[in-house]
Amino acid sequence: MQGYRGHQQNHGPNRPGDLRSEGANGNGQEPELYEQTNPNAALTLDLQSFRKPGEKTFTQRSRLFVGNLPTGVTEEELEKLFAKYGKASEVFVNKERGFGFIRLETRIIAEIARAELDDFVVKGRPIRVKFATHGAALSVKNLPEFVSNELLEEAFAVFGQLERAVVIVDDRGRPTGKGLVEFTSKPAARKALDKCGDGAYLMTAFPRPITVEPMEQFDEDEGLPDKLINKNQQFHKEREQPPRFAQPGSFEYEYAMRWKALMEMEKQQYEMVDRNMKEAQEKLEAEMEAARHEHQVMLMRQDLLRRQEELERKAAELDRREREMQTLSATGGRKNNWPPLPEKCPVGPCFYHDISVDIPVDFQKTVKIMYYLWMLHSGTLLANLIGCLAWFIVDLSRGVDFGLSILWLLLFTPCSFICWYRPLYGAFSNDSSFRFFVFFFVYICQFGVYVIQSVGITGWGASGWISALTCLNSSIPVGILMILIAALFTSLAVLSLIMFKKVHGMYRTTGASFEKAQQEFATGVMSNKTVQTAAANAASSAAQGAFKEQI
């Protein structure tokens, strides 16, 4: 406090009795509060020197209570009284009861203002300036050892905006297991208090919940001066005797020792309770570790059972497929059944296609969706052909679009089946990493084609949005038809992107990888008869050349 008083002599208002006005000036008029009490108000503090880097401003910690104000003091007058200490964000005055509140920029500035203006005489009355109680402050107990200020702030920021969060440490910087958090508003503090009281809020991996209580407000700066004590009869009776040591053998000494014995017994009882609580905590921690180990063992056992069931299911699937292959071999092998052509057709089916037989159960739904997506792709190309034909009928200059739409249908219908659907089918049926990568590469290109078709640049043979809007100028019915086709192309682009992500997610669960794809490619190339013959011829030629050089 002495430091503040010394600071005041340099830049604060003068203390002495020339400011203890009796209430009127020479003209018989009451001088203004600001002029009467603060003649040095034009002086200001260098506020920058009282700001800490990163410090929050205008918090509850910098809020002051001003009591014993003269009747009729306004908020403007109170703000002028504190004008020297910078801008105030909150000014409130209760004129009838003679008190008010003011919030300054920082805690240090508020401490200087309190030290300088406490007991300062305003209109003949010494005002009381002290820090207002923080109604949104909470005390936190049972904090784990490794909780920091930052973690404490992060944990309580979920309840509302914070002003401060501090882990209390001892004189050696070791955590005491206690902390305090200060919110900007009472509802946020109440929410945190209720939530933590009803539930078990854990700060770290250690499953001991914290305890949250309202912060007890203490005044450790001013304490209780004599001037604030009620001087009643009991006061004078108690203060008859000065501080002293009781004399042995006296009445005072006898009962003083009995009081000491009672307090010692209380201390021992508290220590015994603390020991019992510590033993109970250690016992609970031991039980918790044993239960944690048992829980981990149970999880490992469940994981092993799940993996065993998965292996048994895969083994049963492989056994089923092997039996089917044996049955097909015994009956002359399985015959191609796709595309389903009439028996009298001169061209027969090219592929064997049976999702329920070739594809594992977990992937059958995805493969079916991709097959239906290919059918939608083919149907959209057919609809595109019809749309371009209708456009050509109403506008003979659109022959290029009609011709390219025929090419889109005839070329991309079989190519899409062969280039991306069959690789996907084979990837799931044969667990082939190489075919997965073929599918991914081609399907990305297919997505790009869908985007181009959705845009519908005129002259490209696609009934996209640009072509549809252009056609509306020639024929509204045909334009509406082409808008529907553009919507189909857009739907294909969106669905293809969704299915690409889904297939990629399944690919990661099958154990496929780029290294396996390289191995499959190398194995497939070297098993090819043509490649084997070429390699043998190259090796033979190299050997003959080396033999001739030696000769």
Secondary structure, 3 states (H helix, E strand, C coil): CHHHHHHHHHHCCCCCHHHCCCCCCCCCCCCCHHHHHCCCCCCCCCHHHHCCCCCCCCCHHHEEEEECCCCCCCHHHHHHHCHHHCCCCEEEEECCCCEEEEECCCHHHHHHHHHHHCCCEECCEECEEEECCCCCEEEEECCCCCCCHHHHHHHHHHHCCEEEEEEEECCCCCEEEEEEEEECCHHHHHHHHHHHHHCCCCCCCCCCCCEEEECCCCCCCCCCCHHHCCCCHHHHHHCCCCCCCCCCCCHHHHHHHHHHHHHHHHHHHHHHHHHHHHHHHHHHHHHHHHHHHHHHHHHHHHHHHHHHHHHHHHHHHHHHHHHHHHHHHHCCCCCCCECCCCCCCCCCCCECCCHHHHCCHHHHHHHHHHHHHHHHHHHHHHHHHHHHHHHHHHCHHHHHHHHHHHHHHHHHHHHHHHHHHHHHHHHHHHCCHHHHHHHHHHHHHHHHHHHHHHHCCCCCCCCCHHHHHHHCCCCHHHHHHHHHHHHHHHHHHHHHHHHHHHHHHHHHHCCCCHHHHHHHHHHHHHCCHHHHHHHHHHHHHHHHHHHHHHC
